[in-house]
Amino acid sequence: MSESNEAFGSLKPFSLEALKKETTPTPETFLGKPLLILFFNLGCPGCVGRAVPFANKMKVEHGDKINILGIHSNFEGTELSDSEIINKMEELYARFPFFRDAGSMTTFKEYEAGGTPHWILADKNGVIVQSIFGSDPNRALLRLDFSIQELITD
């Protein structure tokens, strides 16, 4: 895991827009279970090819032991309509809730994301234990997988 949890702090408020007629979550919504946040953009090949499938895999493997939240941020990409985001995520068989980042990148900036995909992993108390940019299977995704395993077996 990280060298020091204090370096990352705790979950901060989200500024999200619903894509469907759902209630937008708050960090408190996810307390009690680890939370994996994925900042993604559907114009990003790493997001579409590796990050969204990895988030799906984590949801399938760990079920209700983990919360997963997708946040579509407009990081260096064309602005997509709500229906375009919904349709593409349905094509990717998204198994987790996803929302649009308000103002295109408000939450992205609040969490100091480095680009897309960017991952935030928080423990069941909302303490951030990982902040990782990228989707390399042998680096970012492997580190996340190990950290998630530790959090759900505690």
Buried (B, 14 or more C-beta within 10 A) or exposed (E): EBEEBEEBEEBBEBBBBEBEEEEBBEBEBBBEBBBBBBBBBBBBEBBBEBBBBBBBEBBEEBEEBBBBBBBBBBBEBEEBEEEBBBEBBEEBEBBBBBBBBBEBBBBBBEBEBBBBBBBBBBBBEBBBBBBBBBBEEEEBBEBBBEBBEEBBEE
